[in-house]
Amino acid sequence: MNINQLSEKTVGCPYCGELINVLIDTSDLQQQYIEDCQVCCKPINFIISASLEGELIVSVFSEDEAF
């Protein structure tokens, strides 16, 4: 049975600056998706990756930022 590995991370919204907690599915570390901010409801672009040491990296960008 394949169980998704979830990791909770805290990120700062690129729009309102509030810190929000998000659940990241660590079974796919090369993912990109959009999730609305829980505070201001604006769409945040998430890029999930891993460092060379295997640590989870969560990068967030606003819609108008290049990534």
LUMLUMDREN-2810 file (N, C-alpha, C; in Angstrom, 1 decimal):
<atoms>
<atom><aa>M</aa><ch>A</ch><at>N</at><xx>0.9</xx><yy>-1.2</yy><zz>0.0</zz></atom>
<atom><aa>M</aa><ch>A</ch><at>CA</at><xx>0.0</xx><yy>0.0</yy><zz>0.0</zz></atom>
<atom><aa>M</aa><ch>A</ch><at>C</at><xx>0.9</xx><yy>1.2</yy><zz>0.0</zz></atom>
<atom><aa>N</aa><ch>A</ch><at>N</at><xx>0.6</xx><yy>2.2</yy><zz>-0.9</zz></atom>
<atom><aa>N</aa><ch>A</ch><at>CA</at><xx>1.3</xx><yy>3.5</yy><zz>-1.0</zz></atom>
<atom><aa>N</aa><ch>A</ch><at>C</at><xx>0.6</xx><yy>4.6</yy><zz>-0.2</zz></atom>
<atom><aa>I</aa><ch>A</ch><at>N</at><xx>1.3</xx><yy>5.0</yy><zz>0.9</zz></atom>
<atom><aa>I</aa><ch>A</ch><at>CA</at><xx>0.7</xx><yy>6.1</yy><zz>1.7</zz></atom>
<atom><aa>I</aa><ch>A</ch><at>C</at><xx>1.5</xx><yy>7.4</yy><zz>1.5</zz></atom>
<atom><aa>N</aa><ch>A</ch><at>N</at><xx>0.7</xx><yy>8.4</yy><zz>1.2</zz></atom>
<atom><aa>N</aa><ch>A</ch><at>CA</at><xx>1.4</xx><yy>9.7</yy><zz>0.9</zz></atom>
<atom><aa>N</aa><ch>A</ch><at>C</at><xx>2.1</xx><yy>10.2</yy><zz>2.2</zz></atom>
<atom><aa>Q</aa><ch>A</ch><at>N</at><xx>3.2</xx><yy>10.8</yy><zz>2.0</zz></atom>
<atom><aa>Q</aa><ch>A</ch><at>CA</at><xx>4.0</xx><yy>11.4</yy><zz>3.1</zz></atom>
<atom><aa>Q</aa><ch>A</ch><at>C</at><xx>3.7</xx><yy>12.9</yy><zz>3.1</zz></atom>
<atom><aa>L</aa><ch>A</ch><at>N</at><xx>3.1</xx><yy>13.4</yy><zz>4.2</zz></atom>
<atom><aa>L</aa><ch>A</ch><at>CA</at><xx>2.8</xx><yy>14.8</yy><zz>4.2</zz></atom>
<atom><aa>L</aa><ch>A</ch><at>C</at><xx>3.7</xx><yy>15.4</yy><zz>5.3</zz></atom>
<atom><aa>S</aa><ch>A</ch><at>N</at><xx>4.1</xx><yy>16.7</yy><zz>4.9</zz></atom>
<atom><aa>S</aa><ch>A</ch><at>CA</at><xx>5.0</xx><yy>17.4</yy><zz>5.8</zz></atom>
<atom><aa>S</aa><ch>A</ch><at>C</at><xx>4.4</xx><yy>18.8</yy><zz>6.0</zz></atom>
<atom><aa>E</aa><ch>A</ch><at>N</at><xx>4.2</xx><yy>19.3</yy><zz>7.2</zz></atom>
<atom><aa>E</aa><ch>A</ch><at>CA</at><xx>3.7</xx><yy>20.6</yy><zz>7.4</zz></atom>
<atom><aa>E</aa><ch>A</ch><at>C</at><xx>4.8</xx><yy>21.6</yy><zz>7.4</zz></atom>
<atom><aa>K</aa><ch>A</ch><at>N</at><xx>4.6</xx><yy>22.7</yy><zz>6.6</zz></atom>
<atom><aa>K</aa><ch>A</ch><at>CA</at><xx>5.6</xx><yy>23.8</yy><zz>6.5</zz></atom>
<atom><aa>K</aa><ch>A</ch><at>C</at><xx>4.9</xx><yy>25.1</yy><zz>6.7</zz></atom>
<atom><aa>T</aa><ch>A</ch><at>N</at><xx>5.6</xx><yy>26.1</yy><zz>7.2</zz></atom>
<atom><aa>T</aa><ch>A</ch><at>CA</at><xx>5.1</xx><yy>27.4</yy><zz>7.4</zz></atom>
<atom><aa>T</aa><ch>A</ch><at>C</at><xx>5.8</xx><yy>28.3</yy><zz>6.4</zz></atom>
<atom><aa>V</aa><ch>A</ch><at>N</at><xx>5.0</xx><yy>29.0</yy><zz>5.6</zz></atom>
<atom><aa>V</aa><ch>A</ch><at>CA</at><xx>5.5</xx><yy>29.9</yy><zz>4.5</zz></atom>
<atom><aa>V</aa><ch>A</ch><at>C</at><xx>4.9</xx><yy>31.3</yy><zz>4.7</zz></atom>
<atom><aa>G</aa><ch>A</ch><at>N</at><xx>5.6</xx><yy>32.3</yy><zz>4.2</zz></atom>
<atom><aa>G</aa><ch>A</ch><at>CA</at><xx>5.0</xx><yy>33.7</yy><zz>4.2</zz></atom>
<atom><aa>G</aa><ch>A</ch><at>C</at><xx>4.3</xx><yy>34.0</yy><zz>2.9</zz></atom>
<atom><aa>C</aa><ch>A</ch><at>N</at><xx>3.1</xx><yy>34.5</yy><zz>3.0</zz></atom>
<atom><aa>C</aa><ch>A</ch><at>CA</at><xx>2.4</xx><yy>34.8</yy><zz>1.7</zz></atom>
<atom><aa>C</aa><ch>A</ch><at>C</at><xx>3.1</xx><yy>36.0</yy><zz>1.0</zz></atom>
<atom><aa>P</aa><ch>A</ch><at>N</at><xx>3.4</xx><yy>35.8</yy><zz>-0.3</zz></atom>
<atom><aa>P</aa><ch>A</ch><at>CA</at><xx>4.1</xx><yy>36.9</yy><zz>-1.0</zz></atom>
<atom><aa>P</aa><ch>A</ch><at>C</at><xx>3.2</xx><yy>38.1</yy><zz>-1.2</zz></atom>
<atom><aa>Y</aa><ch>A</ch><at>N</at><xx>1.9</xx><yy>38.1</yy><zz>-0.9</zz></atom>
<atom><aa>Y</aa><ch>A</ch><at>CA</at><xx>1.0</xx><yy>39.2</yy><zz>-1.0</zz></atom>
<atom><aa>Y</aa><ch>A</ch><at>C</at><xx>0.9</xx><yy>40.0</yy><zz>0.3</zz></atom>
<atom><aa>C</aa><ch>A</ch><at>N</at><xx>0.3</xx><yy>39.2</yy><zz>1.3</zz></atom>
<atom><aa>C</aa><ch>A</ch><at>CA</at><xx>0.0</xx><yy>39.9</yy><zz>2.6</zz></atom>
<atom><aa>C</aa><ch>A</ch><at>C</at><xx>1.0</xx><yy>39.7</yy><zz>3.6</zz></atom>
<atom><aa>G</aa><ch>A</ch><at>N</at><xx>2.0</xx><yy>38.8</yy><zz>3.4</zz></atom>
<atom><aa>G</aa><ch>A</ch><at>CA</at><xx>3.1</xx><yy>38.6</yy><zz>4.4</zz></atom>
<atom><aa>G</aa><ch>A</ch><at>C</at><xx>2.7</xx><yy>37.8</yy><zz>5.6</zz></atom>
<atom><aa>E</aa><ch>A</ch><at>N</at><xx>1.5</xx><yy>37.3</yy><zz>5.7</zz></atom>
<atom><aa>E</aa><ch>A</ch><at>CA</at><xx>1.1</xx><yy>36.5</yy><zz>6.8</zz></atom>
<atom><aa>E</aa><ch>A</ch><at>C</at><xx>1.8</xx><yy>35.1</yy><zz>6.7</zz></atom>
<atom><aa>L</aa><ch>A</ch><at>N</at><xx>2.1</xx><yy>34.5</yy><zz>7.9</zz></atom>
<atom><aa>L</aa><ch>A</ch><at>CA</at><xx>2.6</xx><yy>33.2</yy><zz>7.9</zz></atom>
<atom><aa>L</aa><ch>A</ch><at>C</at><xx>1.5</xx><yy>32.2</yy><zz>7.9</zz></atom>
<atom><aa>I</aa><ch>A</ch><at>N</at><xx>1.5</xx><yy>31.2</yy><zz>7.0</zz></atom>
<atom><aa>I</aa><ch>A</ch><at>CA</at><xx>0.5</xx><yy>30.2</yy><zz>6.9</zz></atom>
<atom><aa>I</aa><ch>A</ch><at>C</at><xx>1.1</xx><yy>28.8</yy><zz>6.9</zz></atom>
<atom><aa>N</aa><ch>A</ch><at>N</at><xx>0.4</xx><yy>27.9</yy><zz>7.4</zz></atom>
<atom><aa>N</aa><ch>A</ch><at>CA</at><xx>0.8</xx><yy>26.5</yy><zz>7.5</zz></atom>
<atom><aa>N</aa><ch>A</ch><at>C</at><xx>0.2</xx><yy>25.8</yy><zz>6.3</zz></atom>
<atom><aa>V</aa><ch>A</ch><at>N</at><xx>1.0</xx><yy>25.0</yy><zz>5.6</zz></atom>
<atom><aa>V</aa><ch>A</ch><at>CA</at><xx>0.6</xx><yy>24.2</yy><zz>4.4</zz></atom>
<atom><aa>V</aa><ch>A</ch><at>C</at><xx>1.1</xx><yy>22.8</yy><zz>4.6</zz></atom>
<atom><aa>L</aa><ch>A</ch><at>N</at><xx>0.3</xx><yy>21.9</yy><zz>4.0</zz></atom>
<atom><aa>L</aa><ch>A</ch><at>CA</at><xx>0.7</xx><yy>20.5</yy><zz>4.0</zz></atom>
<atom><aa>L</aa><ch>A</ch><at>C</at><xx>1.3</xx><yy>20.2</yy><zz>2.6</zz></atom>
<atom><aa>I</aa><ch>A</ch><at>N</at><xx>2.5</xx><yy>19.6</yy><zz>2.6</zz></atom>
<atom><aa>I</aa><ch>A</ch><at>CA</at><xx>3.2</xx><yy>19.3</yy><zz>1.4</zz></atom>
<atom><aa>I</aa><ch>A</ch><at>C</at><xx>3.3</xx><yy>17.8</yy><zz>1.2</zz></atom>
<atom><aa>D</aa><ch>A</ch><at>N</at><xx>2.9</xx><yy>17.3</yy><zz>0.0</zz></atom>
<atom><aa>D</aa><ch>A</ch><at>CA</at><xx>3.1</xx><yy>15.9</yy><zz>-0.3</zz></atom>
<atom><aa>D</aa><ch>A</ch><at>C</at><xx>4.5</xx><yy>15.7</yy><zz>-0.7</zz></atom>
<atom><aa>T</aa><ch>A</ch><at>N</at><xx>5.3</xx><yy>15.0</yy><zz>0.2</zz></atom>
<atom><aa>T</aa><ch>A</ch><at>CA</at><xx>6.7</xx><yy>14.8</yy><zz>-0.1</zz></atom>
<atom><aa>T</aa><ch>A</ch><at>C</at><xx>7.0</xx><yy>13.6</yy><zz>-1.0</zz></atom>
<atom><aa>S</aa><ch>A</ch><at>N</at><xx>5.9</xx><yy>12.9</yy><zz>-1.5</zz></atom>
<atom><aa>S</aa><ch>A</ch><at>CA</at><xx>6.2</xx><yy>11.8</yy><zz>-2.4</zz></atom>
<atom><aa>S</aa><ch>A</ch><at>C</at><xx>6.5</xx><yy>12.2</yy><zz>-3.8</zz></atom>
<atom><aa>D</aa><ch>A</ch><at>N</at><xx>6.3</xx><yy>13.5</yy><zz>-4.1</zz></atom>
<atom><aa>D</aa><ch>A</ch><at>CA</at><xx>6.6</xx><yy>14.1</yy><zz>-5.4</zz></atom>
<atom><aa>D</aa><ch>A</ch><at>C</at><xx>7.3</xx><yy>15.4</yy><zz>-5.2</zz></atom>
<atom><aa>L</aa><ch>A</ch><at>N</at><xx>8.7</xx><yy>15.3</yy><zz>-5.1</zz></atom>
<atom><aa>L</aa><ch>A</ch><at>CA</at><xx>9.5</xx><yy>16.5</yy><zz>-4.7</zz></atom>
<atom><aa>L</aa><ch>A</ch><at>C</at><xx>9.8</xx><yy>17.5</yy><zz>-5.9</zz></atom>
<atom><aa>Q</aa><ch>A</ch><at>N</at><xx>9.3</xx><yy>17.2</yy><zz>-7.1</zz></atom>
<atom><aa>Q</aa><ch>A</ch><at>CA</at><xx>9.5</xx><yy>18.1</yy><zz>-8.2</zz></atom>
<atom><aa>Q</aa><ch>A</ch><at>C</at><xx>8.1</xx><yy>18.6</yy><zz>-8.7</zz></atom>
<atom><aa>Q</aa><ch>A</ch><at>N</at><xx>7.4</xx><yy>19.1</yy><zz>-7.8</zz></atom>
<atom><aa>Q</aa><ch>A</ch><at>CA</at><xx>6.0</xx><yy>19.6</yy><zz>-8.1</zz></atom>
<atom><aa>Q</aa><ch>A</ch><at>C</at><xx>5.9</xx><yy>21.1</yy><zz>-8.1</zz></atom>
<atom><aa>Q</aa><ch>A</ch><at>N</at><xx>4.9</xx><yy>21.6</yy><zz>-8.8</zz></atom>
<atom><aa>Q</aa><ch>A</ch><at>CA</at><xx>4.6</xx><yy>23.0</yy><zz>-8.8</zz></atom>
<atom><aa>Q</aa><ch>A</ch><at>C</at><xx>3.1</xx><yy>23.1</yy><zz>-8.9</zz></atom>
<atom><aa>Y</aa><ch>A</ch><at>N</at><xx>2.5</xx><yy>23.9</yy><zz>-8.0</zz></atom>
<atom><aa>Y</aa><ch>A</ch><at>CA</at><xx>1.1</xx><yy>24.1</yy><zz>-8.0</zz></atom>
<atom><aa>Y</aa><ch>A</ch><at>C</at><xx>0.7</xx><yy>25.4</yy><zz>-7.4</zz></atom>
<atom><aa>I</aa><ch>A</ch><at>N</at><xx>-0.6</xx><yy>25.8</yy><zz>-7.5</zz></atom>
<atom><aa>I</aa><ch>A</ch><at>CA</at><xx>-1.1</xx><yy>27.0</yy><zz>-7.0</zz></atom>
<atom><aa>I</aa><ch>A</ch><at>C</at><xx>-2.1</xx><yy>26.7</yy><zz>-5.9</zz></atom>
<atom><aa>E</aa><ch>A</ch><at>N</at><xx>-2.0</xx><yy>27.4</yy><zz>-4.8</zz></atom>
<atom><aa>E</aa><ch>A</ch><at>CA</at><xx>-2.9</xx><yy>27.3</yy><zz>-3.6</zz></atom>
<atom><aa>E</aa><ch>A</ch><at>C</at><xx>-3.2</xx><yy>28.7</yy><zz>-3.1</zz></atom>
<atom><aa>D</aa><ch>A</ch><at>N</at><xx>-4.5</xx><yy>29.0</yy><zz>-2.9</zz></atom>
<atom><aa>D</aa><ch>A</ch><at>CA</at><xx>-4.8</xx><yy>30.3</yy><zz>-2.4</zz></atom>
<atom><aa>D</aa><ch>A</ch><at>C</at><xx>-4.4</xx><yy>30.5</yy><zz>-0.9</zz></atom>
<atom><aa>C</aa><ch>A</ch><at>N</at><xx>-4.0</xx><yy>31.8</yy><zz>-0.6</zz></atom>
<atom><aa>C</aa><ch>A</ch><at>CA</at><xx>-3.6</xx><yy>32.1</yy><zz>0.7</zz></atom>
<atom><aa>C</aa><ch>A</ch><at>C</at><xx>-4.8</xx><yy>32.0</yy><zz>1.6</zz></atom>
<atom><aa>Q</aa><ch>A</ch><at>N</at><xx>-4.6</xx><yy>31.4</yy><zz>2.8</zz></atom>
<atom><aa>Q</aa><ch>A</ch><at>CA</at><xx>-5.7</xx><yy>31.2</yy><zz>3.8</zz></atom>
<atom><aa>Q</aa><ch>A</ch><at>C</at><xx>-6.2</xx><yy>32.6</yy><zz>4.4</zz></atom>
<atom><aa>V</aa><ch>A</ch><at>N</at><xx>-5.4</xx><yy>33.6</yy><zz>4.2</zz></atom>
<atom><aa>V</aa><ch>A</ch><at>CA</at><xx>-5.7</xx><yy>34.9</yy><zz>4.8</zz></atom>
<atom><aa>V</aa><ch>A</ch><at>C</at><xx>-6.3</xx><yy>35.9</yy><zz>3.8</zz></atom>
<atom><aa>C</aa><ch>A</ch><at>N</at><xx>-5.5</xx><yy>36.1</yy><zz>2.7</zz></atom>
<atom><aa>C</aa><ch>A</ch><at>CA</at><xx>-6.0</xx><yy>37.1</yy><zz>1.7</zz></atom>
<atom><aa>C</aa><ch>A</ch><at>C</at><xx>-6.6</xx><yy>36.5</yy><zz>0.5</zz></atom>
<atom><aa>C</aa><ch>A</ch><at>N</at><xx>-6.6</xx><yy>35.2</yy><zz>0.4</zz></atom>
<atom><aa>C</aa><ch>A</ch><at>CA</at><xx>-7.2</xx><yy>34.5</yy><zz>-0.7</zz></atom>
<atom><aa>C</aa><ch>A</ch><at>C</at><xx>-6.6</xx><yy>34.7</yy><zz>-2.1</zz></atom>
<atom><aa>K</aa><ch>A</ch><at>N</at><xx>-5.4</xx><yy>35.3</yy><zz>-2.2</zz></atom>
<atom><aa>K</aa><ch>A</ch><at>CA</at><xx>-4.7</xx><yy>35.4</yy><zz>-3.5</zz></atom>
<atom><aa>K</aa><ch>A</ch><at>C</at><xx>-4.0</xx><yy>34.2</yy><zz>-3.8</zz></atom>
<atom><aa>P</aa><ch>A</ch><at>N</at><xx>-3.8</xx><yy>33.9</yy><zz>-5.1</zz></atom>
<atom><aa>P</aa><ch>A</ch><at>CA</at><xx>-3.2</xx><yy>32.6</yy><zz>-5.5</zz></atom>
<atom><aa>P</aa><ch>A</ch><at>C</at><xx>-1.6</xx><yy>32.7</yy><zz>-5.4</zz></atom>
<atom><aa>I</aa><ch>A</ch><at>N</at><xx>-1.1</xx><yy>31.7</yy><zz>-4.6</zz></atom>
<atom><aa>I</aa><ch>A</ch><at>CA</at><xx>0.3</xx><yy>31.6</yy><zz>-4.4</zz></atom>
<atom><aa>I</aa><ch>A</ch><at>C</at><xx>0.9</xx><yy>30.4</yy><zz>-5.2</zz></atom>
<atom><aa>N</aa><ch>A</ch><at>N</at><xx>1.9</xx><yy>30.7</yy><zz>-6.0</zz></atom>
<atom><aa>N</aa><ch>A</ch><at>CA</at><xx>2.6</xx><yy>29.6</yy><zz>-6.7</zz></atom>
<atom><aa>N</aa><ch>A</ch><at>C</at><xx>3.6</xx><yy>29.0</yy><zz>-5.8</zz></atom>
<atom><aa>F</aa><ch>A</ch><at>N</at><xx>3.5</xx><yy>27.6</yy><zz>-5.7</zz></atom>
<atom><aa>F</aa><ch>A</ch><at>CA</at><xx>4.4</xx><yy>26.8</yy><zz>-4.9</zz></atom>
<atom><aa>F</aa><ch>A</ch><at>C</at><xx>5.3</xx><yy>26.0</yy><zz>-5.8</zz></atom>
<atom><aa>I</aa><ch>A</ch><at>N</at><xx>6.6</xx><yy>26.0</yy><zz>-5.4</zz></atom>
<atom><aa>I</aa><ch>A</ch><at>CA</at><xx>7.5</xx><yy>25.1</yy><zz>-6.1</zz></atom>
<atom><aa>I</aa><ch>A</ch><at>C</at><xx>8.2</xx><yy>24.2</yy><zz>-5.0</zz></atom>
<atom><aa>I</aa><ch>A</ch><at>N</at><xx>8.0</xx><yy>22.9</yy><zz>-5.1</zz></atom>
<atom><aa>I</aa><ch>A</ch><at>CA</at><xx>8.5</xx><yy>22.0</yy><zz>-4.1</zz></atom>
<atom><aa>I</aa><ch>A</ch><at>C</at><xx>9.7</xx><yy>21.3</yy><zz>-4.7</zz></atom>
<atom><aa>S</aa><ch>A</ch><at>N</at><xx>10.8</xx><yy>21.2</yy><zz>-3.9</zz></atom>
<atom><aa>S</aa><ch>A</ch><at>CA</at><xx>12.0</xx><yy>20.5</yy><zz>-4.3</zz></atom>
<atom><aa>S</aa><ch>A</ch><at>C</at><xx>12.8</xx><yy>20.0</yy><zz>-3.1</zz></atom>
<atom><aa>A</aa><ch>A</ch><at>N</at><xx>13.9</xx><yy>19.4</yy><zz>-3.3</zz></atom>
<atom><aa>A</aa><ch>A</ch><at>CA</at><xx>14.8</xx><yy>18.9</yy><zz>-2.2</zz></atom>
<atom><aa>A</aa><ch>A</ch><at>C</at><xx>16.2</xx><yy>19.4</yy><zz>-2.4</zz></atom>
<atom><aa>S</aa><ch>A</ch><at>N</at><xx>16.8</xx><yy>19.7</yy><zz>-1.3</zz></atom>
<atom><aa>S</aa><ch>A</ch><at>CA</at><xx>18.2</xx><yy>20.1</yy><zz>-1.3</zz></atom>
<atom><aa>S</aa><ch>A</ch><at>C</at><xx>19.1</xx><yy>18.9</yy><zz>-1.6</zz></atom>
<atom><aa>L</aa><ch>A</ch><at>N</at><xx>20.4</xx><yy>19.1</yy><zz>-1.9</zz></atom>
<atom><aa>L</aa><ch>A</ch><at>CA</at><xx>21.3</xx><yy>17.9</yy><zz>-2.1</zz></atom>
<atom><aa>L</aa><ch>A</ch><at>C</at><xx>21.4</xx><yy>17.0</yy><zz>-0.9</zz></atom>
<atom><aa>E</aa><ch>A</ch><at>N</at><xx>21.1</xx><yy>17.6</yy><zz>0.3</zz></atom>
<atom><aa>E</aa><ch>A</ch><at>CA</at><xx>21.1</xx><yy>16.8</yy><zz>1.5</zz></atom>
<atom><aa>E</aa><ch>A</ch><at>C</at><xx>19.7</xx><yy>16.1</yy><zz>1.8</zz></atom>
<atom><aa>G</aa><ch>A</ch><at>N</at><xx>18.8</xx><yy>16.3</yy><zz>0.9</zz></atom>
<atom><aa>G</aa><ch>A</ch><at>CA</at><xx>17.5</xx><yy>15.7</yy><zz>1.0</zz></atom>
<atom><aa>G</aa><ch>A</ch><at>C</at><xx>16.4</xx><yy>16.5</yy><zz>1.8</zz></atom>
<atom><aa>E</aa><ch>A</ch><at>N</at><xx>16.8</xx><yy>17.7</yy><zz>2.2</zz></atom>
<atom><aa>E</aa><ch>A</ch><at>CA</at><xx>15.8</xx><yy>18.5</yy><zz>2.9</zz></atom>
<atom><aa>E</aa><ch>A</ch><at>C</at><xx>14.8</xx><yy>19.1</yy><zz>2.0</zz></atom>
<atom><aa>L</aa><ch>A</ch><at>N</at><xx>13.6</xx><yy>19.2</yy><zz>2.5</zz></atom>
<atom><aa>L</aa><ch>A</ch><at>CA</at><xx>12.5</xx><yy>19.8</yy><zz>1.7</zz></atom>
<atom><aa>L</aa><ch>A</ch><at>C</at><xx>12.6</xx><yy>21.3</yy><zz>1.5</zz></atom>
<atom><aa>I</aa><ch>A</ch><at>N</at><xx>12.5</xx><yy>21.8</yy><zz>0.3</zz></atom>
<atom><aa>I</aa><ch>A</ch><at>CA</at><xx>12.5</xx><yy>23.2</yy><zz>0.0</zz></atom>
<atom><aa>I</aa><ch>A</ch><at>C</at><xx>11.2</xx><yy>23.6</yy><zz>-0.6</zz></atom>
<atom><aa>V</aa><ch>A</ch><at>N</at><xx>10.6</xx><yy>24.6</yy><zz>0.0</zz></atom>
<atom><aa>V</aa><ch>A</ch><at>CA</at><xx>9.3</xx><yy>25.1</yy><zz>-0.4</zz></atom>
<atom><aa>V</aa><ch>A</ch><at>C</at><xx>9.5</xx><yy>26.6</yy><zz>-0.8</zz></atom>
<atom><aa>S</aa><ch>A</ch><at>N</at><xx>9.3</xx><yy>26.9</yy><zz>-2.1</zz></atom>
<atom><aa>S</aa><ch>A</ch><at>CA</at><xx>9.5</xx><yy>28.3</yy><zz>-2.6</zz></atom>
<atom><aa>S</aa><ch>A</ch><at>C</at><xx>8.1</xx><yy>28.8</yy><zz>-3.0</zz></atom>
<atom><aa>V</aa><ch>A</ch><at>N</at><xx>7.8</xx><yy>30.0</yy><zz>-2.6</zz></atom>
<atom><aa>V</aa><ch>A</ch><at>CA</at><xx>6.5</xx><yy>30.6</yy><zz>-2.9</zz></atom>
<atom><aa>V</aa><ch>A</ch><at>C</at><xx>6.7</xx><yy>31.9</yy><zz>-3.7</zz></atom>
<atom><aa>F</aa><ch>A</ch><at>N</at><xx>5.8</xx><yy>32.2</yy><zz>-4.6</zz></atom>
<atom><aa>F</aa><ch>A</ch><at>CA</at><xx>5.9</xx><yy>33.3</yy><zz>-5.5</zz></atom>
<atom><aa>F</aa><ch>A</ch><at>C</at><xx>4.5</xx><yy>33.9</yy><zz>-5.7</zz></atom>
<atom><aa>S</aa><ch>A</ch><at>N</at><xx>4.4</xx><yy>35.2</yy><zz>-6.0</zz></atom>
<atom><aa>S</aa><ch>A</ch><at>CA</at><xx>3.1</xx><yy>35.8</yy><zz>-6.4</zz></atom>
<atom><aa>S</aa><ch>A</ch><at>C</at><xx>2.9</xx><yy>35.5</yy><zz>-7.9</zz></atom>
<atom><aa>E</aa><ch>A</ch><at>N</at><xx>1.7</xx><yy>35.8</yy><zz>-8.4</zz></atom>
<atom><aa>E</aa><ch>A</ch><at>CA</at><xx>1.4</xx><yy>35.5</yy><zz>-9.8</zz></atom>
<atom><aa>E</aa><ch>A</ch><at>C</at><xx>2.3</xx><yy>36.3</yy><zz>-10.7</zz></atom>
<atom><aa>D</aa><ch>A</ch><at>N</at><xx>2.7</xx><yy>37.5</yy><zz>-10.3</zz></atom>
<atom><aa>D</aa><ch>A</ch><at>CA</at><xx>3.5</xx><yy>38.3</yy><zz>-11.2</zz></atom>
<atom><aa>D</aa><ch>A</ch><at>C</at><xx>5.0</xx><yy>38.2</yy><zz>-11.1</zz></atom>
<atom><aa>E</aa><ch>A</ch><at>N</at><xx>5.5</xx><yy>37.3</yy><zz>-10.2</zz></atom>
<atom><aa>E</aa><ch>A</ch><at>CA</at><xx>6.9</xx><yy>37.1</yy><zz>-10.0</zz></atom>
<atom><aa>E</aa><ch>A</ch><at>C</at><xx>7.4</xx><yy>36.0</yy><zz>-11.0</zz></atom>
<atom><aa>A</aa><ch>A</ch><at>N</at><xx>8.5</xx><yy>36.2</yy><zz>-11.6</zz></atom>
<atom><aa>A</aa><ch>A</ch><at>CA</at><xx>9.1</xx><yy>35.1</yy><zz>-12.4</zz></atom>
<atom><aa>A</aa><ch>A</ch><at>C</at><xx>9.8</xx><yy>34.1</yy><zz>-11.5</zz></atom>
<atom><aa>F</aa><ch>A</ch><at>N</at><xx>9.7</xx><yy>32.8</yy><zz>-11.8</zz></atom>
<atom><aa>F</aa><ch>A</ch><at>CA</at><xx>10.4</xx><yy>31.8</yy><zz>-11.0</zz></atom>
<atom><aa>F</aa><ch>A</ch><at>C</at><xx>11.0</xx><yy>30.8</yy><zz>-11.9</zz></atom>
</atoms>
